[in-house]
Amino acid sequence: MNTFETFRSALLILCGDPEGRRYDDALITSAILHALREYDTFFPRAQEQKSAFELIGSQLIRAEIHLTESQIISAVRITLASGKTICPAFHPAFQWERTEGGTLISLDKPLSLSASGSSLLLIIQQPHTLAGLAGAADAAQTSVPEHDLPLLAEGAAAFAMQLRAAAVTEIFGKRPDDLSALLRQSALLTARFQKTLASLSLSRGNQPMGVFPQKGFPI
């Protein structure tokens, strides 16, 4: 089930449409992307990455790292050449932007140090993906663990039913029973999907990212 084709087959069975006559690929793709975003909320795909950097003034850093459009910085920490960390936790407030020369990071608090010999540690997040899934950030690989794919399929089926219900609504006068059944089953699967994700997140001991990792976040 770790490629789009095998995942699609399992999802269609959950939707009661194994032949794919009612759920086309565009609908299935949208549903999977929605389920992946929900999965990302509970299990962020994050990695630590060190980078050389240049200190511009006292609050602006140019990191020698180029981020893709799907990657974001969720935390920043600076360590001195001596091994001493500037602050015990990641820097709580910052803004960043992509540039041709790397990544610019603006901190809320000024720093008084030499960049020479110091290191910059970034926590970088990017979306989970499924191999072969159109519209995903990296369609070449599946990043979701194998043991979570059946759960993801259930969540994707729930979202597929919601999309199908929206389509059926356009001809509501002819198919009210279909609409009602789709909404009931979708609600059941969605609630179970989210409850299981929350439970697994706690049992696996995942540490959530900072609540306010960046300055100027949208509300």
GIFENQUI-V777444 format. One line per field, one symbol per residue. phi: phi as a letter, one per 40 degrees, with the letter a starting at -180 (. if undefined). psi: psi as a letter, one per 20 degrees, with the letter a starting at -180 (. if undefined). burial: + if it has 24 or more other ideal C-beta (glycine too) atoms within 12 Angstrom, else -. A space follows every 50 residues. Layout:
phi = ???
psi = ???
burial = ???
This chain:
phi = .cbdcccdcccccccgbdcgcbbccccccccccccccccdccbccbacac acabcbgbbbbbccabcccccbcbababbcdcgccdacbcdcaabaacbc chbcbbccbcbbacccgcbbbbcbbaccabdgccgccbccabccddcccc ccccccccccccccccccdcbdccbcccccccccccccccccccccdccc ccccgccccdcbcbcgccb
psi = jjrgghggghghghikmhikhhorhggggggghghhhgghhhmpnqqqpq qqrppobijppopmpoqrhiqqpiqpppprhiippgqhrqphprqqqprh jbppppqhqqqnrpipirqppqopqqqqrppjopiqhnjirpipqhiihh ghhgghhghhhghhhhghhhlhhhlhgggggghghggghgghghgggggh gghikppqrqgmhqqkqq.
burial = ++-+--++-+++-++-+-----+---++++++++++++++-+++++--+- +-+-+----++++-+-+---+++++++++------+---++-++-+---- -++++++---+-+-+--++++++++++++++++--++----+++---+++ +++++++++++++++--+---------++--++-++--++--++-++--- --------++--++-----
